[in-house]
Amino acid sequence: MGYREEDRLYIGIMSGTSLDAIDVALCLDSSTKFTLESRVSYPLDGGLKRDILRLIESKVSIREVGAIDYRLGVEFSRAVKKLLIKSGTKASDIEAIGSHGQTVWHEPRGEYPFTMQLGNPSVLAVESGIDVVADFRSKDVALGGEGAPFAPIFHMELFKNIENCGVVNIGGISNLTLFSPELMGYDCGCGNVLMDIWIREVKGLDFDRYGKFAESGRVNSKLLKNMLEDSYFKLNYPKSTGREYFNKDFLIKYLEPFDKISDCDVQATLLALTVHSIADEVEKFNIDNLLICGGGAKNRYLMEQLQYRLPDIDIKPTDSYGVDSDYIEAMIFAWLAKKRLDREKINLKTVTGAKKNTILGGVYASD
């Protein structure tokens, strides 16, 4: 790759609530734009994935938490090395890695608000030989914010020139970004997480490719109604959530009265829950265009159902505008790493409810 002397390279790492893979993005910061240069999706080790799920379900010891933190740091470094090899880039060419970490608990509204991401940044820095910026969310929570979502501030960078537009990221959790009259964003609710949990339970698959299993079933209207009446969907924004809320226990609670519902009907209903929880929020605002990113953008049936539910809005994946829908979240943390090194304050007040603009993230030196 040929770069100008003033160009800067950053790497962003994202491991989301879906736990499907570690997404790593190599980004170029030039004088005019911030672009994706190369990317890899690094499969999360199966044993480590199972241990993370056990941790989220509160079935591990403190020692195991520390071990998972270390192991994730090593896995992140392996993913980075794979990206460097693929792109023909040296570690010394990279300004910094922005690492989100793996969220294992997110509780910004508790008596003692906190958010916890694992993936030891010191281990990542030492193993990769690159300085790391990490622990982005805890400062926002300390300032009274939700600690999420962060996507809206980067969506603004990418798509602010598209008229009357909103952006929905459908990862494990879904979140909505709006640009007018001021930047705002919040978590709508479950994205893919409940569908992934269910298909893993009944089919042994990691996800429902293209939504085919959901498409084979029929929506149970009573179950859907019950779930849409859950207290989270009634909260006003700013609000955020995660796998500590939308999880297997959530499913068990709502499925318990429905002992005769088929597996594919459950999947169809969970997809409908995602569609309706997004559409119900989008309909509160006057927009003409809706861009979709995250894994949900690849779920054909989900995209069809969302368009059916919102017929007057033009819905497209961000790929239609030249931005890879799978790697926007990884790009966000490369961009936030740059902002941290530049000591630039981030304005999340209208998104998370934080009290003031602030510098996000801590720096972990590689030497």
Residue pairs with C-beta under 8 A, 6 or more apart in sequence:
1 37
1 87
1 88
1 89
3 9
3 28
4 30
6 30
6 31
7 28
7 29
7 30
8 28
8 29
8 95
8 338
9 26
9 27
9 28
9 29
9 37
9 89
9 93
9 94
9 95
10 26
10 27
10 29
10 94
10 95
10 96
10 97
10 98
10 334
10 335
10 337
10 338
11 24
11 25
11 26
11 27
11 80
11 83
11 94
11 96
11 97
11 98
11 130
11 334
11 337
12 24
12 25
12 27
12 97
12 98
12 99
12 100
12 329
12 330
12 331
12 332
12 333
12 334
12 335
12 336
12 337
13 22
13 23
13 24
13 25
13 76
13 79
13 80
13 97
13 98
13 99
13 100
13 119
13 330
13 333
14 22
14 23
14 25
14 100
14 329
14 330
14 332
14 333
15 21
15 22
15 23
15 44
15 72
15 76
15 100
15 101
15 102
15 119
16 23
16 171
16 172
16 294
16 329
17 103
17 171
17 172
17 173
17 191
17 193
17 242
17 243
18 171
18 172
18 192
18 193
18 196
18 207
18 295
19 44
19 49
19 52
19 53
19 102
19 172
20 44
20 196
20 206
20 207
20 295
21 41
21 42
21 43
21 44
22 41
22 42
22 43
22 44
22 75
22 76
22 79
23 39
23 40
23 41
23 42
23 326
23 327
23 329
23 330
24 39
24 40
24 41
24 42
24 79
24 80
24 82
24 83
24 330
25 36
25 38
25 39
25 327
25 330
25 331
25 334
26 36
26 37
26 38
26 39
26 83
26 87
26 89
26 334
27 34
27 35
27 36
27 37
27 331
27 334
27 335
28 34
28 35
28 37
29 338
34 157
34 331
34 334
34 335
34 338
36 323
36 324
36 327
36 331
37 87
38 83
38 86
38 87
38 89
39 83
39 324
39 326
39 327
39 330
40 79
40 82
40 83
40 86
41 326
42 75
42 78
42 79
42 82
44 75
45 71
45 75
48 68
48 71
48 72
48 75
51 60
51 64
51 68
51 71
52 68
52 72
52 102
52 104
52 118
54 60
54 64
55 64
55 65
55 68
55 104
56 104
56 105
56 243
56 244
56 247
57 247
57 248
60 68
65 104
65 118
68 118
69 118
69 119
69 120
70 120
70 123
72 101
72 102
72 118
72 119
72 120
73 119
73 120
73 121
73 122
73 123
73 124
73 127
74 123
74 127
75 119
76 99
76 119
76 124
76 128
77 123
77 124
77 127
77 128
80 97
80 124
80 128
80 130
81 128
83 89
84 90
84 91
84 94
91 128
91 129
91 130
92 129
94 130
95 131
95 337
95 338
95 341
96 130
96 131
96 132
96 133
96 337
96 338
96 340
96 341
96 363
97 124
97 125
97 128
97 130
97 131
97 132
97 133
97 334
97 337
98 132
98 133
98 134
98 136
98 332
98 333
98 334
98 335
98 336
98 337
98 338
98 340
98 361
99 119
99 121
99 124
99 132
99 133
99 134
99 333
100 117
100 119
100 134
100 136
100 329
100 332
100 333
101 117
101 118
101 119
101 121
101 134
101 135
102 117
102 118
102 119
103 115
103 116
103 117
103 242
103 243
104 116
104 117
104 118
105 114
105 115
105 116
105 242
105 244
106 115
106 116
106 137
106 147
106 148
106 240
106 241
106 242
106 244
107 113
107 114
107 115
107 244
108 114
108 115
108 141
108 145
108 146
108 147
108 148
108 240
109 146
113 141
113 142
113 147
114 138
114 141
115 137
115 138
115 141
115 147
115 148
117 134
117 135
117 137
119 134
121 132
121 133
121 134
121 135
121 362
121 364
122 132
122 364
124 132
124 134
124 364
125 131
125 132
125 364
125 365
125 366
126 366
128 366
129 366
130 366
131 363
131 364
131 365
131 366
132 363
132 364
132 366
133 333
133 336
133 337
133 340
133 341
133 361
133 362
133 363
133 364
134 361
134 362
134 364
135 361
135 362
136 150
136 333
136 336
136 360
136 361
137 147
137 148
137 150
137 360
138 147
139 358
139 359
139 360
139 361
140 146
140 147
140 348
140 352
140 354
140 358
140 360
141 147
143 354
143 355
143 356
143 358
144 353
144 354
144 355
145 238
145 348
145 352
145 353
145 354
145 355
146 186
146 238
146 239
146 240
146 352
146 353
147 240
147 352
148 175
148 187
148 240
148 242
148 352
149 169
149 175
149 177
149 185
149 186
149 187
149 240
149 351
149 352
150 332
150 336
150 348
150 351
151 167
151 169
151 175
151 177
151 185
151 328
151 329
151 332
152 167
152 175
152 177
152 178
152 183
152 184
152 185
152 351
153 183
153 332
153 346
153 347
153 348
153 351
154 328
154 331
154 332
154 335
154 336
155 167
155 177
155 179
155 185
155 328
156 177
156 179
156 183
157 335
158 318
158 321
158 323
158 328
159 165
159 167
159 179
159 291
159 318
159 321
159 323
160 179
162 289
162 291
162 321
163 288
163 289
164 180
164 286
164 287
164 288
164 289
165 179
165 287
165 288
165 289
165 290
165 291
166 176
166 177
166 178
166 179
166 282
166 285
166 287
166 289
166 290
166 291
167 176
167 177
167 290
167 291
167 292
167 293
167 318
168 174
168 175
168 176
168 177
168 188
168 278
168 282
168 290
168 291
168 292
168 293
168 296
169 175
169 177
169 191
169 292
169 293
169 294
169 328
169 329
170 191
170 192
170 274
170 278
170 292
170 293
170 294
170 295
170 296
170 297
170 299
170 302
171 191
171 192
171 294
171 295
171 296
171 329
172 190
172 191
172 192
172 193
172 196
172 242
172 243
172 246
173 187
173 189
173 190
173 191
173 193
173 241
173 242
173 243
173 246
174 187
174 188
174 189
174 190
174 191
174 274
174 277
174 278
174 294
174 296
175 185
175 186
175 187
175 188
176 185
176 186
176 188
176 278
176 281
176 282
177 183
177 184
177 185
178 184
178 185
178 285
178 287
182 350
183 347
183 350
183 351
184 237
184 350
184 351
185 351
186 237
186 238
186 239
186 240
186 281
186 351
187 239
187 240
187 241
188 277
188 278
188 280
188 281
189 232
189 233
189 241
189 246
189 273
189 274
189 277
189 278
190 246
190 270
190 273
190 274
190 277
191 274
191 294
191 295
191 296
192 207
192 274
192 294
192 295
192 296
192 299
193 243
193 246
193 247
194 246
194 250
194 251
194 270
194 273
194 274
195 207
195 208
195 214
195 267
195 270
195 271
195 274
196 206
196 207
196 208
197 247
197 248
197 251
198 251
198 263
198 266
198 267
198 270
199 205
199 206
199 207
199 208
199 213
199 267
200 206
201 248
202 263
202 266
203 213
203 263
207 295
208 214
208 267
208 271
208 299
210 298
210 299
210 300
210 301
211 271
211 299
211 300
211 301
211 302
212 301
213 264
213 267
214 264
214 267
214 268
214 270
214 271
214 301
214 302
215 268
215 301
216 264
216 268
217 262
217 263
217 264
217 265
217 266
217 267
217 268
217 269
218 265
218 268
219 265
219 268
219 269
219 272
220 258
220 261
220 265
220 266
220 268
220 269
222 258
223 254
223 255
223 258
223 261
223 266
223 269
224 269
224 272
224 273
224 276
226 254
227 254
227 269
227 273
228 273
228 276
228 277
228 280
230 250
230 254
232 239
232 241
232 245
232 246
233 277
233 280
238 351
238 352
238 353
240 352
255 261
255 266
261 269
271 299
271 301
271 302
271 305
272 305
274 296
274 302
275 302
275 305
275 306
275 309
276 309
278 306
279 306
279 309
279 310
282 290
282 310
282 313
283 310
287 313
288 313
288 314
289 313
289 314
289 316
290 310
290 313
290 314
290 315
290 316
291 315
291 316
291 317
291 318
291 320
291 321
292 303
292 306
292 315
292 316
292 317
292 318
292 325
293 317
293 318
293 323
293 325
293 326
293 328
293 329
294 325
294 326
294 328
294 329
295 326
296 302
296 303
297 303
297 317
297 318
297 319
297 325
297 326
298 317
298 325
298 326
303 315
303 317
306 315
307 315
317 325
318 324
318 325
318 328
319 325
336 346
336 360
336 361
337 361
339 346
339 359
339 360
340 359
340 360
340 361
340 363
341 363
343 359
344 359
345 357
345 358
345 359
346 357
346 358
346 359
346 360
347 357
348 354
348 357
348 358
349 355
349 356
349 357
